[in-house]
Amino acid sequence: MALPGCPSPPCDDRRVSIAEGSAAGADQTEGQPMSGRTLILVAVFMALALMLALPVRSWLSQRTELESLSVDIDKASFRVQELQREQELWRSDLHVAAQARIRLNMVSPGEAGLIVLDTQEEDVVTPTVDVPTTWWGHLWQSVESSTGRPAQVAESASSDASG
């Protein structure tokens, strides 16, 4: 049976064999290793993944950096607002005068300045004890303290004997 556009009968056979081959080919690829086309397709996908890995990583790190910078900007803007409030305070003459009284002990003309000294503190004289710096000084001090006598360590004499 020849088709009108086909010069010879094998045209019909090819169409049937291609259609049958594609249905049979799907059954055959389940147990067989990958074909060349599949390997090329997998290689292309792997290459795309490798090419996109660096830009995606850079994008993620830049997003993290942007978030940290936005937090820094928020902190800086809050600090600027605080400094502007403090600047407004210092523009007031009353605030400047109050700070001069507190910090510099200044008084206005006609006022008498008075500085109160705390007399409640007791002058406690602590006895100075020579603290030994060598191991034998520590040893002798422990011997002296165990006998109940005050420790008198001559560090200079013992250091001269060693050197």
Helices and strands as residue ranges (DSSP letters): H 10-28, H 36-90, H 93-104, H 135-147, H 155-162
